[in-house]
Amino acid sequence: MLGSAPRPSPGRGRETADVAVIGAGLAGLAAAHHLTAAGLRVTVLEAAGTVGGRMATEEIDGYRLDRGGRLLSSDWPELRRCPGLETLALRPFASGVLIRSGDRALRIGPPRAAGHARSVRGGGRRSARAAASALAGARRPLSGALDLARLRAQLTRLAATSADRLRTRPELPVAQALTARGVPARTVEGLLRPLLGALLCDPDLTTSSRVSDLVLRGFARGGLCLPAGGAATVPELLAAGLPPGTVRTGVRAVSVATNAVATREHGTVRCRAVLIATGAHDAAELLPGLRVPDFHQVTVLHHAVEDDAPAPEPLLLLDADRRGPVAYTTVASAVDPSRARPGRTLVSSVVLGPAAAGPVGELDRAARAQLAALYGVPTGRWHLLAAHHDARAVPAMPAPHDPRRPVRVLHGLYVCGDHRDTSSPQGALRSARRAAEAIRRDFGIRPRSEDPALPTAA
Ligand SMILES: Cc1cc2nc3c(=O)[nH]c(=O)nc-3n(C[C@H](O)[C@H](O)[C@H](O)COP(=O)(O)OP(=O)(O)OC[C@H]3O[C@@H](n4cnc5c(N)ncnc54)[C@H](O)[C@@H]3O)c2cc1C
C-alpha cells in the first residue's frame, strides 16, 4: 500500500510530531486544528510555497483573483463549526441568481435579507420553509411562470426535507433522475441544468441524484456566497490559528510509513501517525491502490473593466442557452468589493466541461461575445487579467456516491480530502473532522464532552 519511493526507515530517530499531516489545503489545515485541540503535536508539510491548495487567490494590479474554489454555500455546517473560521466573513450573492434563456430572465432571489456581508457565526437562521419560499420567489420574470412554479415547489420541498431522508432516495445520474421524476425537459434545460451545472461544476449532470438533491437543498436553505477577500482567506485563517511553526511550506512528501514521512529535500519527519490530506492523485502516489476518481475540469476567466462596466449587482448570472463557453459569470467586485480597487470592476466567469480545455485566446474571444449578450454592454475594451485552468478541479461524484469514504487506512495511516467525502470545501473540512476523530480514537484520546454532534448535511 505504501509509496514506491524510498521508504522512510521506521523506528529510528526522535519523533518531531505526534501527527504529520501532508498537505495544507482546507482538509489538512482543518485536521491540524482538530488534532492540536486534542492536545497532539502536529506538523503540516506543504509542497507549495503557500497554503490553500485549490483555494488559492492571486493578486494582480490590485485585483484579487481566485484560481478555484469559487462558490460556497452559506448552509455548509463545517464553515460555521470548524475551529479557526470564527471570523470568516461571507459575501452573499445578495441579488440572487439570474438565469437567462432567450428573451427570458428568471431571477431566483436570495434566501435572506440582501445587501450585507454576514459573519459565518452568529447569524440567526430563518425557518427552512420561510427561507425557501423567499429564495424561490422570482422577481419580474419575463415569462416561464410554470417553470418557475415547478422550481419553487421543488426548492420548498427540498429545503424542508431532512438530509437523512434525501439520502434514502433512489440514486441515479441526476439527468436521469429528473426525467424519472417527470420534470419536463423545458424545466430541466431552462432552469435546472444551468443551476445544477454551476453548483456541481458538472454541465452534463452525471452527478449522483442524492448529491444533487443535497446540494440543491443547501442552495435553497442558505444561498450562495464568496469568502470576503478571496478563496484563499479560508485556508489563511485556518493557518493563522495554528500554533506558530505548525505549517512548513515548500516541503514535499515523497513516501510514507505509519510513523515517518520522507520528504524530497528536508529529510525524514518522525511521528506516531501520518495523515495524507492531498488531492486524490497525489494521495495515490503515496498510497498506491487508493481510488482516484474522474475529475470535472474548470477554467476561470477574470476580466478587468474600466469602461463599459455592467451593472454592479451582486448576482450570479447563468446562461441557459449555452451561447458561448461561459456557464456562469458574476461581477465579483459587486459581491465582494475587496476584490478590486475602488472605481474598478472585476468580472469573473467560469467555463465548465470540455470547453474548459480550449486555448485561452479562443475562450476569451468567445466569452467576450457571450458576456456582451448576457450583460448587455460592449466587452471589447475589457482586459483579460488571468485565465486559470484546472483539469483536476472537482472530483466527479457519479452514482452511487459514498460521501463517507473511509479515512483510516490502518493504525497510524489516514487519508482525508474532498475525494473522501463530497467534492467541495464542506466535504474537505468534514473529511478532516472524521480523520482527526479516527486518529484520536486510535490514540485512545476521549472526545471532549462539549464537542457537539455534527449535524448531517451535504
Ligand atoms: C477551478 C476550481 C473551481 C472550483 N469551484 C468550486 C465551487 O464552485 N464549489 C465548490 O464547492 N468547490 C469548488 N472547487 C473545489 C474546492 O476548491 C475543493 O473541493 C477543496 O478546495 C479541496 O480541498 P482539499 O484540502 O481536499 O485539497 P487541496 O486544496 O487540493 O489541498 C491539497 C494540498 O496538498 C498539497 N500536496 C499535494 N501533494 C503533496 C505532497 N506530496 N507533499 C506535500 N504537500 C502536497 C497540495 O499542494 C495542496 O496544497 C473548485 C476547485 C477548483 C480548482
PDBQT file of the ligand as one rigid body, heavy atoms in Angstrom, charges set to zero:
ROOT
HETATM    1  C1  LIG A 501     -11.018  25.983 -10.501  1.00  0.00    +0.000 C 
HETATM    2  C2  LIG A 501     -11.742  25.372  -9.320  1.00  0.00    +0.000 A 
HETATM    3  C3  LIG A 501     -13.068  25.724  -9.089  1.00  0.00    +0.000 A 
HETATM    4  C4  LIG A 501     -13.755  25.143  -8.014  1.00  0.00    +0.000 A 
HETATM    5  N1  LIG A 501     -15.031  25.536  -7.823  1.00  0.00    +0.000 NA
HETATM    6  C5  LIG A 501     -15.688  25.048  -6.754  1.00  0.00    +0.000 A 
HETATM    7  C6  LIG A 501     -17.012  25.516  -6.476  1.00  0.00    +0.000 A 
HETATM    8  O1  LIG A 501     -17.564  26.373  -7.164  1.00  0.00    +0.000 OA
HETATM    9  N2  LIG A 501     -17.658  24.983  -5.410  1.00  0.00    +0.000 N 
HETATM   10  C7  LIG A 501     -17.062  24.038  -4.624  1.00  0.00    +0.000 A 
HETATM   11  O2  LIG A 501     -17.698  23.576  -3.677  1.00  0.00    +0.000 OA
HETATM   12  N3  LIG A 501     -15.797  23.596  -4.854  1.00  0.00    +0.000 NA
HETATM   13  C8  LIG A 501     -15.114  24.073  -5.893  1.00  0.00    +0.000 A 
HETATM   14  N4  LIG A 501     -13.832  23.655  -6.126  1.00  0.00    +0.000 N 
HETATM   15  C9  LIG A 501     -13.287  22.556  -5.293  1.00  0.00    +0.000 C 
HETATM   16  C10 LIG A 501     -12.690  23.000  -3.951  1.00  0.00    +0.000 C 
HETATM   17  O3  LIG A 501     -11.758  24.020  -4.170  1.00  0.00    +0.000 OA
HETATM   18  C11 LIG A 501     -12.008  21.742  -3.324  1.00  0.00    +0.000 C 
HETATM   19  O4  LIG A 501     -13.009  20.758  -3.085  1.00  0.00    +0.000 OA
HETATM   20  C12 LIG A 501     -11.265  21.979  -1.998  1.00  0.00    +0.000 C 
HETATM   21  O5  LIG A 501     -10.503  23.149  -2.030  1.00  0.00    +0.000 OA
HETATM   22  C13 LIG A 501     -10.379  20.737  -1.722  1.00  0.00    +0.000 C 
HETATM   23  O6  LIG A 501      -9.559  20.928  -0.575  1.00  0.00    +0.000 OA
HETATM   24  P1  LIG A 501      -8.538  19.776  -0.116  1.00  0.00    +0.000 P 
HETATM   25  O7  LIG A 501      -7.902  20.234   1.126  1.00  0.00    +0.000 OA
HETATM   26  O8  LIG A 501      -9.277  18.475  -0.092  1.00  0.00    +0.000 OA
HETATM   27  O9  LIG A 501      -7.472  19.619  -1.286  1.00  0.00    +0.000 OA
HETATM   28  P2  LIG A 501      -6.410  20.650  -1.915  1.00  0.00    +0.000 P 
HETATM   29  O10 LIG A 501      -6.936  22.032  -1.853  1.00  0.00    +0.000 OA
HETATM   30  O11 LIG A 501      -6.072  20.111  -3.257  1.00  0.00    +0.000 OA
HETATM   31  O12 LIG A 501      -5.135  20.581  -0.939  1.00  0.00    +0.000 OA
HETATM   32  C14 LIG A 501      -4.152  19.584  -1.053  1.00  0.00    +0.000 C 
HETATM   33  C15 LIG A 501      -2.786  20.174  -0.702  1.00  0.00    +0.000 C 
HETATM   34  O13 LIG A 501      -1.824  19.130  -0.663  1.00  0.00    +0.000 OA
HETATM   35  C16 LIG A 501      -0.599  19.612  -1.194  1.00  0.00    +0.000 C 
HETATM   36  N5  LIG A 501       0.211  18.463  -1.629  1.00  0.00    +0.000 N 
HETATM   37  C17 LIG A 501      -0.038  17.598  -2.647  1.00  0.00    +0.000 A 
HETATM   38  N6  LIG A 501       0.925  16.632  -2.699  1.00  0.00    +0.000 NA
HETATM   39  C18 LIG A 501       1.787  16.901  -1.686  1.00  0.00    +0.000 A 
HETATM   40  C19 LIG A 501       2.966  16.250  -1.208  1.00  0.00    +0.000 A 
HETATM   41  N7  LIG A 501       3.455  15.133  -1.793  1.00  0.00    +0.000 N 
HETATM   42  N8  LIG A 501       3.632  16.780  -0.151  1.00  0.00    +0.000 NA
HETATM   43  C20 LIG A 501       3.161  17.901   0.475  1.00  0.00    +0.000 A 
HETATM   44  N9  LIG A 501       2.023  18.554   0.053  1.00  0.00    +0.000 NA
HETATM   45  C21 LIG A 501       1.357  18.056  -1.001  1.00  0.00    +0.000 A 
HETATM   46  C22 LIG A 501      -1.054  20.500  -2.355  1.00  0.00    +0.000 C 
HETATM   47  O14 LIG A 501      -0.030  21.415  -2.738  1.00  0.00    +0.000 OA
HETATM   48  C23 LIG A 501      -2.282  21.174  -1.733  1.00  0.00    +0.000 C 
HETATM   49  O15 LIG A 501      -1.920  22.388  -1.088  1.00  0.00    +0.000 OA
HETATM   50  C24 LIG A 501     -13.107  24.215  -7.174  1.00  0.00    +0.000 A 
HETATM   51  C25 LIG A 501     -11.765  23.893  -7.387  1.00  0.00    +0.000 A 
HETATM   52  C26 LIG A 501     -11.084  24.478  -8.442  1.00  0.00    +0.000 A 
HETATM   53  C27 LIG A 501      -9.625  24.142  -8.659  1.00  0.00    +0.000 C 
ENDROOT
TORSDOF 0
